[in-house]
Amino acid sequence: MTTSDAPPAQETTLEPTAATRHLCAGVYVDERFRDLVIDEVCTAPHRRVAPSYGFDIVPVMQHAWRAAALRALPRATVLAAIAGPLLTGNVPAAVLVASSFALLLLLRLAVALRGVDNQSMPVGKSRRRTADPLRAHRYLLKLLLPRAITPKRRVVKRVTTAALWLALIILAIGLLYPGQALVALLLVAALTLVYLAVGATRQMILNRILRAPVLRPSRLSGRQRAADRQQHHMCAVYRRSRHSDDEDDDLTMFTLFGDASPFIGAGELVYQWNPPIGIPLLRAESGEEPLNEREHAVPPFKAHELVEYLREAVLPLNADTHDVRLPAEIRDRVYVAETDVAADRSLLPHHFTRSELRSIINTPESKQHHFLEIITPADGSEFVATVLLHVSLQGRTLSLSTAACVLAHTPRSFQRAEEFGHHGAGAVLWAAFTELSALPTDIQHSWRLLRYLYTLAKAAVLPRDLTTTPIRNILIGSRVSIREESSQTWTKVQLEKSDILGRLKTIEQRLLSAASDFLQSRDVDTSGFNDRALKIINSGIFNFGDNNSFTNNAVGDAAQVNVSASQPAPAQNGAAT
């Protein structure tokens, strides 16, 4: 039984998975994703890092900082191109550069206006939030039209007028101060070189991420070491849903775990046994005797014995030949609520011993909830299916409950470096010149340099891990899993869905068969359990995380469905629905 919380050797020495490579690339192509990694992982030492399934979070953290530096450099250069001449007394040059930047913003606004008609432009404030293609330019439009955003023709006229005035200002200053115009040209040339260098560097890093055999840094920082320990720790601290007094619950939702899944990091909850299987511990050879004579007064086994038997039953799936092997990783996972940890820090030890883990499994009312975790990755861990089995022995009854979670593929933008023409020397040259198109955006978002400075200050001042000791009013439960945030939703998965469901059914059937064999070996009547297991395996109605509403259904002999007069009568096809 594996009880250590140290990362397995294979996860730190073997080649990184495709999911790790794509997440490392994602911080360069998606600024929101990069900010999520920095804010929720790199600079959030007071919260536990969510468990990592099929990827390593350490290289993603390192590349997030590099991506932030690459994005901050051109934005700092934009501000320096204006502030530098002002500080050195070259005011006309600063005016020329600022006017050029304003002209670029107006040109970007004009391009955005091309696809907007008069009817789609809001005239006043609206309470409903609708798609607004000009939202990024809202402050510029308010500057040009302070009262209201008028129809397109008037906006275009105002934009054209402002652009002509800026062009006249640039021309006049250039003629009156030729020396200052030369300084402005040199600043613009330096800015262009910076953008070309940043674009080429970013693409070279993406090329290296695609081919590098190792992505983890040779030496980890203090925060990276803390995140590495937490992502491989056996215990996951989940966040409980906020307390609500609303009694208008949706009765069509069949879920054992509430609105939010407690299995943080494992992905979207797509399947569960609802309700769990309950097996009375009756003797195998019992007949028509009373219940107190048929049942085992003392359970013939401990709950941890069944868990260990099921673990051994699943292990052979990973030992078959390559053509028929079902890759499966078996782990122990302990879930504990963040509010319970705040009251009793001993619920989150540095590691679990064998005896401690067995005690958790054998204690039904423990605040530490044990699950046997079977993970099966596919397509370089771009798809990760996880089956979680909980075993409880209480009230002379064995209870088995199962949940299945799926992590789907990352966005195409994270994987684009692998496509034809998006890597190699040609891609580096193309990326260098494409980076110039980001200049108007950087001019508009240059204020985010303050955010970068604030983030760096947090990283420098805050300790590397604040979850080991209790802090007043601070809950340490994992809030965000970067892998879940970048995962495709289950309802939009296409052909891979059948393969994933097949894997889940294979693992489920093996667990049920192994549990039946174990109970038979311990002189427990399995007739009722086998019937229930057969229904679960052959059933065609499952809860896959969606609303299950059943209407106009009848069950049982001579059952009928009452159809109102306003509804059309069903077609007579000879079968009752």
C-alpha positions as CSV (number, residue, x, y, z in Angstrom):
1,M,0.0,0.0,0.0
2,T,1.5,3.3,-1.0
3,T,1.3,5.9,1.8
4,S,4.0,8.3,1.0
5,D,3.1,11.8,-0.2
6,A,6.4,12.2,-2.2
7,P,6.1,12.3,-5.9
8,P,6.6,9.0,-7.7
9,A,9.9,8.7,-9.4
10,Q,8.4,8.1,-12.8
11,E,6.5,11.4,-12.7
12,T,9.7,13.4,-12.2
13,T,12.1,11.5,-14.5
14,L,10.1,10.4,-17.5
15,E,9.3,12.6,-20.4
16,P,6.6,15.1,-19.7
17,T,3.1,14.2,-20.8
18,A,1.3,16.0,-23.7
19,A,-1.0,17.7,-21.2
20,T,2.1,19.2,-19.4
21,R,3.5,20.5,-22.7
22,H,0.2,22.0,-23.7
23,L,-0.3,23.8,-20.3
24,C,3.2,25.2,-20.5
25,A,2.4,26.5,-24.0
26,G,-0.9,27.8,-22.8
27,V,0.6,30.5,-20.5
28,Y,2.2,32.1,-23.5
29,V,-0.8,32.2,-25.8
30,D,-3.6,32.9,-23.3
31,E,-3.0,35.8,-20.9
32,R,-6.0,35.0,-18.7
33,F,-4.8,31.5,-18.2
34,R,-1.3,32.8,-17.4
35,D,-2.8,35.2,-14.8
36,L,-4.8,32.3,-13.3
37,V,-1.6,30.3,-12.8
38,I,0.2,33.2,-11.2
39,D,-2.6,34.4,-9.0
40,E,-4.0,31.0,-7.8
41,V,-0.8,28.9,-7.7
42,C,2.4,31.0,-7.8
43,T,1.3,33.7,-5.4
44,A,-1.4,31.9,-3.3
45,P,0.6,30.2,-0.5
46,H,-2.4,30.2,1.8
47,R,-4.3,27.7,-0.3
48,R,-3.5,24.1,-1.1
49,V,-2.6,23.3,-4.7
50,A,-5.1,20.9,-6.2
51,P,-4.0,17.4,-7.0
52,S,-2.4,17.0,-10.5
53,Y,-3.9,14.4,-12.8
54,G,-1.8,13.6,-15.9
55,F,0.4,16.7,-15.7
56,D,3.1,18.4,-13.6
57,I,2.4,21.8,-12.3
58,V,6.0,22.8,-11.6
59,P,7.1,23.6,-15.2
60,V,3.7,25.3,-15.8
61,M,4.5,27.7,-12.9
62,Q,8.0,28.4,-14.2
63,H,6.7,29.2,-17.7
64,A,4.0,31.3,-16.3
65,W,6.6,33.7,-14.8
66,R,8.6,33.7,-18.1
67,A,5.4,34.5,-20.1
68,A,4.6,37.3,-17.7
69,A,8.1,38.7,-18.1
70,L,7.9,38.5,-21.9
71,R,4.5,40.3,-21.9
72,A,5.7,43.0,-19.4
73,L,8.9,43.9,-21.4
74,P,7.1,45.4,-24.4
75,R,4.6,47.2,-22.3
76,A,7.4,48.6,-20.2
77,T,9.1,49.7,-23.4
78,V,5.9,51.5,-24.5
79,L,5.8,53.5,-21.3
80,A,9.5,54.2,-21.5
81,A,9.2,55.5,-25.0
82,I,7.0,58.3,-23.6
83,A,8.4,58.7,-20.1
84,G,12.1,58.7,-21.2
85,P,11.9,61.8,-23.4
86,L,9.8,63.6,-20.8
87,L,12.5,63.0,-18.1
88,T,15.3,64.0,-20.4
89,G,13.7,67.3,-21.5
90,N,12.7,66.1,-25.0
91,V,9.0,67.1,-24.7
92,P,8.4,67.4,-28.4
93,A,9.7,63.8,-29.0
94,A,7.4,62.6,-26.2
95,V,4.4,64.3,-27.8
96,L,5.3,62.8,-31.2
97,V,5.5,59.3,-29.7
98,A,2.3,59.7,-27.7
99,S,0.5,61.1,-30.8
100,S,1.7,58.1,-32.8
101,F,0.4,55.7,-30.1
102,A,-3.0,57.5,-30.1
103,L,-3.2,57.3,-33.9
104,L,-2.6,53.5,-33.6
105,L,-5.5,53.2,-31.2
106,L,-7.8,55.2,-33.5
107,L,-6.8,52.9,-36.4
108,R,-7.6,49.9,-34.3
109,L,-10.9,51.4,-33.4
110,A,-11.7,52.1,-37.1
111,V,-11.0,48.4,-37.9
112,A,-13.3,47.3,-35.1
113,L,-16.0,49.6,-36.5
114,R,-16.0,48.0,-39.9
115,G,-18.0,45.0,-38.7
116,V,-20.5,47.0,-36.6
117,D,-23.7,48.3,-38.0
118,N,-25.8,51.1,-36.6
119,Q,-28.4,48.8,-35.0
120,S,-25.8,46.8,-33.1
121,M,-24.3,49.9,-31.4
122,P,-25.9,50.7,-28.0
123,V,-27.1,54.2,-27.7
124,G,-27.4,54.2,-23.9
125,K,-26.9,52.0,-20.9
126,S,-28.5,48.6,-20.9
127,R,-29.2,46.4,-18.0
128,R,-28.7,43.3,-20.0
129,R,-25.2,42.2,-20.8
130,T,-24.9,41.5,-24.4
131,A,-22.0,40.8,-26.7
132,D,-20.3,44.1,-27.5
133,P,-17.5,44.1,-30.1
134,L,-16.4,47.6,-29.0
135,R,-16.2,46.8,-25.3
136,A,-12.4,47.0,-25.4
137,H,-12.6,50.5,-26.9
138,R,-15.4,51.8,-24.6
139,Y,-13.2,54.3,-22.7
140,L,-11.9,55.7,-26.1
141,L,-15.5,56.1,-27.4
142,K,-16.5,57.8,-24.2
143,L,-13.6,60.2,-24.7
144,L,-14.6,61.0,-28.2
145,L,-18.4,61.0,-27.5
146,P,-18.8,61.9,-23.8
147,R,-22.6,61.8,-23.7
148,A,-23.6,58.6,-25.5
149,I,-22.3,56.2,-28.1
150,T,-24.1,57.4,-31.2
151,P,-24.8,55.5,-34.5
152,K,-21.9,54.4,-36.6
153,R,-21.8,57.3,-39.0
154,R,-21.2,59.8,-36.3
155,V,-18.7,57.7,-34.6
156,V,-16.7,57.2,-37.8
157,K,-16.8,61.0,-38.4
158,R,-15.4,61.7,-34.9
159,V,-12.7,59.0,-35.2
160,T,-11.7,60.4,-38.6
161,T,-11.5,63.9,-37.3
162,A,-9.4,62.9,-34.3
163,A,-7.0,61.0,-36.6
164,L,-6.6,63.9,-38.9
165,W,-5.8,66.3,-36.0
166,L,-3.2,63.8,-34.6
167,A,-1.6,63.5,-38.1
168,L,-1.4,67.3,-38.3
169,I,0.1,67.5,-34.8
170,I,2.7,64.9,-35.8
171,L,3.5,66.7,-39.1
172,A,3.7,70.2,-37.4
173,I,6.1,69.0,-34.6
174,G,8.2,67.1,-37.1
175,L,8.7,70.3,-39.2
176,L,9.3,72.6,-36.3
177,Y,11.6,70.2,-34.4
178,P,13.5,68.0,-36.8
179,G,15.9,66.9,-34.2
180,Q,13.1,65.8,-31.9
181,A,11.5,64.0,-34.8
182,L,14.7,62.0,-35.2
183,V,14.7,61.1,-31.5
184,A,11.1,59.9,-31.8
185,L,12.0,57.8,-34.9
186,L,14.9,56.2,-32.9
187,L,12.5,55.4,-30.1
188,V,10.0,53.9,-32.4
189,A,12.7,51.8,-34.1
190,A,13.9,50.6,-30.7
191,L,10.4,49.7,-29.8
192,T,10.0,47.7,-33.0
193,L,13.2,45.8,-32.3
194,V,11.9,44.9,-28.8
195,Y,8.7,43.6,-30.2
196,L,10.5,41.5,-32.9
197,A,12.8,40.1,-30.3
198,V,9.9,39.2,-27.9
199,G,7.9,37.5,-30.6
200,A,10.9,35.5,-31.8
201,T,11.8,34.5,-28.2
202,R,8.3,33.4,-27.4
203,Q,8.1,31.1,-30.5
204,M,11.5,29.6,-29.7
205,I,10.3,28.8,-26.2
206,L,7.2,27.2,-27.7
207,N,9.4,25.1,-30.0
208,R,11.5,24.0,-27.1
209,I,8.5,23.0,-25.0
210,L,7.4,20.9,-28.0
211,R,10.7,18.9,-28.1
212,A,12.4,19.2,-24.7
213,P,12.8,15.8,-23.0
214,V,12.6,17.5,-19.6
215,L,10.6,20.6,-18.6
216,R,11.1,20.6,-14.9
217,P,13.8,23.1,-13.7
218,S,16.9,21.5,-12.3
219,R,16.5,23.5,-9.1
220,L,13.1,24.3,-7.6
221,S,12.3,27.5,-5.8
222,G,10.7,27.4,-2.4
223,R,7.2,28.0,-3.8
224,Q,7.7,25.3,-6.5
225,R,8.8,22.8,-3.9
226,A,5.7,23.5,-1.8
227,A,3.4,23.2,-4.9
228,D,5.2,20.0,-5.9
229,R,4.6,18.4,-2.5
230,Q,1.0,19.4,-2.4
231,Q,0.1,18.2,-6.0
232,H,1.3,14.7,-5.1
233,H,0.0,14.7,-1.5
234,M,-2.4,11.9,-0.7
235,C,-4.8,14.3,1.1
236,A,-6.9,16.7,-0.9
237,V,-8.6,19.6,1.0
238,Y,-11.8,20.4,-0.7
239,R,-14.0,23.5,-0.4
240,R,-17.5,23.1,1.0
241,S,-20.3,24.9,-0.8
242,R,-21.6,28.1,0.9
243,H,-24.4,27.6,3.3
244,S,-27.9,28.4,1.9
245,D,-31.4,28.5,3.3
246,D,-33.0,28.2,-0.1
247,E,-35.4,25.3,0.0
248,D,-36.4,25.5,-3.6
249,D,-34.0,22.7,-4.7
250,D,-34.0,21.3,-8.2
251,L,-35.6,17.9,-7.8
252,T,-34.4,16.8,-11.2
253,M,-30.7,16.8,-10.0
254,F,-29.6,13.4,-8.9
255,T,-26.2,13.9,-7.3
256,L,-24.6,12.7,-4.1
257,F,-22.1,15.5,-3.8
258,G,-24.1,18.7,-4.2
259,D,-23.7,21.4,-6.8
260,A,-19.8,21.5,-6.7
261,S,-17.8,18.3,-6.9
262,P,-15.5,17.8,-3.9
263,F,-13.0,15.9,-6.2
264,I,-10.9,19.0,-6.9
265,G,-8.5,18.5,-9.8
266,A,-10.1,15.2,-11.0
267,G,-12.3,17.0,-13.6
268,E,-16.0,17.1,-14.3
269,L,-18.1,14.6,-12.4
270,V,-19.8,12.5,-15.1
271,Y,-21.0,9.3,-13.4
272,Q,-21.9,8.0,-10.0
273,W,-23.7,5.1,-8.4
274,N,-26.9,6.7,-7.1
275,P,-27.8,5.4,-4.6
276,P,-24.7,3.5,-3.3
277,I,-24.8,-0.3,-3.2
278,G,-25.7,-1.7,0.3
279,I,-24.9,-5.3,0.9
280,P,-26.3,-6.9,4.1
281,L,-23.7,-9.2,5.7
282,L,-25.7,-12.4,5.5
283,R,-24.3,-15.9,5.7
284,A,-24.0,-17.6,2.4
285,E,-25.7,-20.8,3.5
286,S,-28.5,-19.2,5.5
287,G,-32.0,-20.3,4.6
288,E,-35.3,-19.0,6.1
289,E,-34.0,-18.3,9.6
290,P,-34.6,-15.0,11.3
291,L,-32.4,-12.1,10.4
292,N,-30.4,-12.2,13.6
293,E,-29.5,-15.8,12.9
294,R,-28.7,-15.3,9.2
295,E,-26.4,-12.2,9.5
296,H,-22.9,-12.0,10.7
297,A,-23.0,-10.5,14.2
298,V,-19.3,-9.7,13.8
299,P,-18.3,-8.6,10.2
300,P,-16.1,-11.3,8.7
301,F,-13.6,-8.8,7.3
302,K,-12.3,-5.2,7.8
303,A,-13.1,-2.5,5.2
304,H,-9.4,-2.0,4.5
305,E,-9.1,-5.7,3.5
306,L,-11.7,-5.3,0.7
307,V,-9.9,-2.1,-0.4
308,E,-6.6,-3.9,-0.7
309,Y,-8.2,-6.8,-2.5
310,L,-9.8,-4.5,-5.0
311,R,-6.4,-2.7,-5.5
312,E,-4.7,-6.0,-6.3
313,A,-7.6,-6.9,-8.7
314,V,-7.1,-3.8,-10.8
315,L,-3.3,-3.9,-11.0
316,P,-3.2,-6.6,-13.7
317,L,-4.9,-4.3,-16.2
318,N,-1.7,-2.3,-16.4
319,A,0.5,-5.4,-16.9
320,D,-1.1,-6.8,-20.1
321,T,0.6,-6.6,-23.5
322,H,0.6,-3.2,-25.2
323,D,-2.1,-4.0,-27.7
324,V,-4.7,-4.8,-25.1
325,R,-3.4,-3.0,-22.0
326,L,-5.6,-0.6,-20.2
327,P,-3.3,1.9,-18.5
328,A,-4.4,2.2,-14.9
329,E,-2.8,3.9,-12.0
330,I,-4.1,2.9,-8.5
331,R,-3.7,5.4,-5.6
332,D,-5.2,6.1,-2.3
333,R,-6.9,9.5,-1.9
334,V,-8.2,11.1,1.3
335,Y,-10.6,14.0,1.1
336,V,-11.1,16.4,4.0
337,A,-13.2,19.6,4.2
338,E,-11.3,22.8,4.7
339,T,-13.6,23.8,7.6
340,D,-12.7,20.5,9.4
341,V,-9.0,21.2,8.8
342,A,-9.4,24.7,10.3
343,A,-10.8,23.1,13.5
344,D,-8.3,20.2,13.7
345,R,-5.0,20.5,11.9
346,S,-4.1,16.9,12.6
347,L,-6.5,15.9,9.8
348,L,-3.8,17.1,7.3
349,P,-0.6,15.2,8.3
350,H,2.6,15.5,6.3
351,H,2.2,11.8,5.3
352,F,0.0,8.8,6.1
353,T,1.4,5.6,7.6
354,R,-0.1,2.3,6.7
355,S,-1.9,2.0,10.1
356,E,-3.3,5.5,9.8
357,L,-4.7,4.9,6.4
358,R,-6.3,1.6,7.5
359,S,-7.8,3.4,10.5
360,I,-9.4,6.0,8.2
361,I,-10.9,3.3,5.9
362,N,-12.2,1.3,8.9
363,T,-13.8,4.3,10.6
364,P,-17.2,5.2,8.9
365,E,-17.7,8.4,10.7
366,S,-14.2,9.8,10.1
367,K,-13.9,13.3,8.8
368,Q,-11.2,12.0,6.5
369,H,-12.9,10.3,3.6
370,H,-10.9,7.6,1.8
371,F,-11.4,6.7,-1.8
372,L,-9.6,4.1,-3.9
373,E,-8.6,6.1,-7.0
374,I,-8.1,4.4,-10.4
375,I,-6.8,6.7,-13.1
376,T,-6.6,5.9,-16.7
377,P,-5.0,8.4,-19.0
378,A,-5.4,8.6,-22.8
379,D,-3.8,10.6,-25.7
380,G,-0.8,11.7,-23.6
381,S,-3.0,12.5,-20.6
382,E,-5.1,15.0,-22.7
383,F,-8.0,12.8,-21.5
384,V,-7.9,11.5,-17.9
385,A,-10.7,9.3,-16.5
386,T,-10.7,8.7,-12.8
387,V,-12.9,6.2,-10.9
388,L,-13.2,6.8,-7.2
389,L,-14.5,4.0,-5.0
390,H,-15.5,4.5,-1.3
391,V,-15.9,1.5,1.0
392,S,-17.8,1.7,4.3
393,L,-18.7,-1.0,6.7
394,Q,-21.3,0.0,9.3
395,G,-24.6,-1.4,10.7
396,R,-23.8,-5.0,9.6
397,T,-23.9,-3.7,6.0
398,L,-21.3,-3.1,3.4
399,S,-21.7,0.2,1.4
400,L,-20.0,0.8,-1.9
401,S,-20.2,4.1,-3.7
402,T,-18.4,5.2,-6.9
403,A,-17.9,8.4,-8.8
404,A,-16.2,9.0,-12.1
405,C,-14.5,12.2,-13.2
406,V,-13.1,13.1,-16.6
407,L,-10.5,15.7,-17.7
408,A,-11.0,16.4,-21.4
409,H,-8.6,18.0,-23.9
410,T,-7.0,21.4,-23.6
411,P,-7.9,24.2,-26.0
412,R,-6.6,24.2,-29.6
413,S,-4.6,27.4,-29.0
414,F,-2.5,25.5,-26.4
415,Q,-1.8,22.8,-29.0
416,R,-1.3,24.9,-32.1
417,A,2.5,24.8,-31.8
418,E,2.3,21.1,-32.9
419,E,0.4,21.9,-36.1
420,F,2.1,22.2,-39.5
421,G,3.8,25.6,-40.0
422,H,3.5,26.6,-36.4
423,H,7.0,25.4,-35.3
424,G,10.5,25.6,-36.7
425,A,12.6,28.5,-38.0
426,G,9.8,29.8,-40.3
427,A,7.4,30.0,-37.4
428,V,9.9,32.0,-35.4
429,L,10.3,34.6,-38.2
430,W,6.5,34.8,-38.6
431,A,5.9,35.2,-34.9
432,A,8.5,38.0,-34.7
433,F,6.5,40.2,-37.2
434,T,3.1,39.0,-35.9
435,E,4.1,40.4,-32.5
436,L,3.9,43.9,-33.9
437,S,0.2,43.5,-34.2
438,A,0.0,43.4,-30.3
439,L,1.3,47.0,-30.1
440,P,-2.1,48.7,-30.0
441,T,-3.3,46.2,-27.3
442,D,-0.2,46.8,-25.2
443,I,-0.7,50.6,-25.5
444,Q,-4.2,50.1,-24.2
445,H,-3.1,47.7,-21.4
446,S,0.2,49.3,-20.4
447,W,-1.3,50.0,-17.0
448,R,-1.0,46.3,-16.2
449,L,2.6,46.9,-15.4
450,L,1.4,48.0,-11.9
451,R,-0.3,44.6,-11.6
452,Y,3.0,42.9,-12.5
453,L,4.9,44.9,-9.8
454,Y,2.2,44.0,-7.3
455,T,2.5,40.3,-8.2
456,L,6.3,40.4,-7.9
457,A,6.0,42.1,-4.5
458,K,3.6,39.3,-3.3
459,A,5.9,36.6,-4.5
460,A,8.9,38.2,-2.8
461,V,7.2,39.0,0.6
462,L,4.8,36.1,1.2
463,P,6.2,32.8,2.6
464,R,6.4,29.8,0.3
465,D,3.7,27.8,2.2
466,L,1.1,29.0,4.6
467,T,-0.9,25.9,4.8
468,T,1.2,24.0,7.3
469,T,0.2,26.1,10.3
470,P,-3.3,27.4,11.1
471,I,-4.1,31.1,10.5
472,R,-7.1,32.9,11.9
473,N,-10.0,33.3,9.4
474,I,-7.9,31.6,6.6
475,L,-9.3,28.5,4.9
476,I,-6.7,26.5,2.9
477,G,-9.0,24.4,0.6
478,S,-8.1,24.3,-3.0
479,R,-10.1,26.9,-5.0
480,V,-9.0,26.3,-8.6
481,S,-7.4,23.5,-10.6
482,I,-5.6,25.0,-13.7
483,R,-6.1,21.7,-15.5
484,E,-9.9,21.8,-14.9
485,E,-10.1,25.4,-16.0
486,S,-8.5,24.6,-19.4
487,S,-10.4,21.3,-19.9
488,Q,-13.2,21.0,-22.5
489,T,-16.6,20.3,-21.0
490,W,-17.9,16.8,-21.1
491,T,-21.0,17.5,-23.1
492,K,-18.8,18.8,-26.0
493,V,-16.5,15.7,-26.1
494,Q,-17.1,13.8,-29.4
495,L,-15.7,10.5,-30.6
496,E,-13.4,10.1,-27.5
497,K,-16.5,9.9,-25.3
498,S,-17.3,6.3,-26.2
499,D,-13.7,5.2,-25.5
500,I,-13.7,6.9,-22.1
501,L,-17.1,5.4,-21.2
502,G,-15.8,2.0,-22.2
503,R,-12.8,2.4,-19.9
504,L,-15.0,3.4,-17.0
505,K,-17.3,0.4,-17.6
506,T,-14.3,-1.9,-17.7
507,I,-13.0,-0.7,-14.4
508,E,-16.4,-0.7,-12.9
509,Q,-17.2,-4.3,-14.0
510,R,-13.8,-5.5,-12.7
511,L,-14.4,-3.8,-9.3
512,L,-17.8,-5.4,-9.0
513,S,-16.6,-8.8,-9.9
514,A,-13.7,-8.6,-7.6
515,A,-15.9,-7.4,-4.7
516,S,-18.3,-10.4,-5.4
517,D,-15.3,-12.9,-5.2
518,F,-14.1,-11.3,-2.0
519,L,-17.5,-11.5,-0.3
520,Q,-17.9,-15.1,-1.4
521,S,-14.5,-16.0,0.1
522,R,-15.7,-14.4,3.4
523,D,-18.9,-16.5,3.6
524,V,-21.2,-13.6,2.7
525,D,-24.4,-14.1,0.6
526,T,-23.8,-12.3,-2.7
527,S,-27.1,-13.1,-4.4
528,G,-28.6,-9.6,-3.8
529,F,-25.3,-7.9,-4.6
530,N,-24.9,-9.8,-7.9
531,D,-28.4,-8.8,-9.0
532,R,-27.7,-5.2,-8.2
533,A,-24.3,-5.3,-9.9
534,L,-25.8,-6.8,-13.1
535,K,-28.4,-4.0,-13.2
536,I,-25.6,-1.4,-12.9
537,I,-23.5,-2.9,-15.6
538,N,-26.4,-3.4,-18.1
539,S,-28.4,-0.3,-17.3
540,G,-28.7,2.2,-20.0
541,I,-29.7,5.2,-17.8
542,F,-26.8,6.8,-15.9
543,N,-26.2,10.2,-14.3
544,F,-23.6,11.8,-16.4
545,G,-23.7,15.2,-14.6
546,D,-26.7,16.5,-16.5
547,N,-30.3,17.0,-15.4
548,N,-32.2,13.8,-15.5
549,S,-35.9,14.6,-16.1
550,F,-38.3,11.7,-16.8
551,T,-41.7,12.7,-18.2
552,N,-44.6,10.6,-19.6
553,N,-43.1,7.3,-18.3
554,A,-44.9,4.4,-16.8
555,V,-43.3,1.5,-14.8
556,G,-44.9,-1.8,-13.8
557,D,-47.6,-4.1,-15.1
558,A,-50.7,-2.4,-16.6
559,A,-49.1,1.0,-15.9
560,Q,-50.6,4.0,-17.7
561,V,-49.5,7.5,-18.4
562,N,-52.0,10.4,-17.8
563,V,-51.8,12.8,-20.8
564,S,-53.6,16.1,-20.5
565,A,-56.1,17.1,-23.1
566,S,-53.9,19.8,-24.4
567,Q,-51.1,17.4,-25.3
568,P,-51.3,15.2,-28.5
569,A,-51.9,11.6,-27.9
570,P,-48.8,9.4,-28.4
571,A,-48.6,7.2,-31.5
572,Q,-49.9,3.7,-31.1
573,N,-46.9,1.5,-31.8
574,G,-47.8,-1.4,-29.7
575,A,-45.4,-0.6,-26.8
576,A,-46.0,1.3,-23.6
577,T,-43.4,4.0,-22.8
